[in-house]
Amino acid sequence: MLHIKKKDKVVVLSGKDKGKQGEVIEVDVKKGRVLVAKVNMVKRHAKATQMEPAEIKEKEAYLSLSKVMLVCPKTGRPTRVKFEKLSDGTKVRVSLASGETVG
């Protein structure tokens, strides 16, 4: 089970976007990367076609999973996560900072 999942709110720990927060768009488990909305923006040049003119598009680039940390829903600060089993047998993620269940 992963510590970070799609639609989680995360904060960037290092790099050019250090301190920025955003929602996870996609998680690449095999490569250990994560795509966060409005973070790590890069420019890509698009060639002109018959339908569209040439332009420079801005889009998100992947970040390493080690560069992001989950944001605690109660405190709003970065937190580590532990896994606990509930009485009905389901696994949940629990914030170590506040003890709240996450997503």
PyMOL commands that set and color helices and strands:
alter all, ss='L'
color gray80, all
select helices_A, chain A and resi 65-67
alter helices_A, ss='H'
color red, helices_A
select strands_A, chain A and resi 9-12+21-28+33-36+41-46+55-60+63-64+68-70+81-85+91-95+101-102
alter strands_A, ss='S'
color yellow, strands_A
deselect
rebuild
show_as cartoon
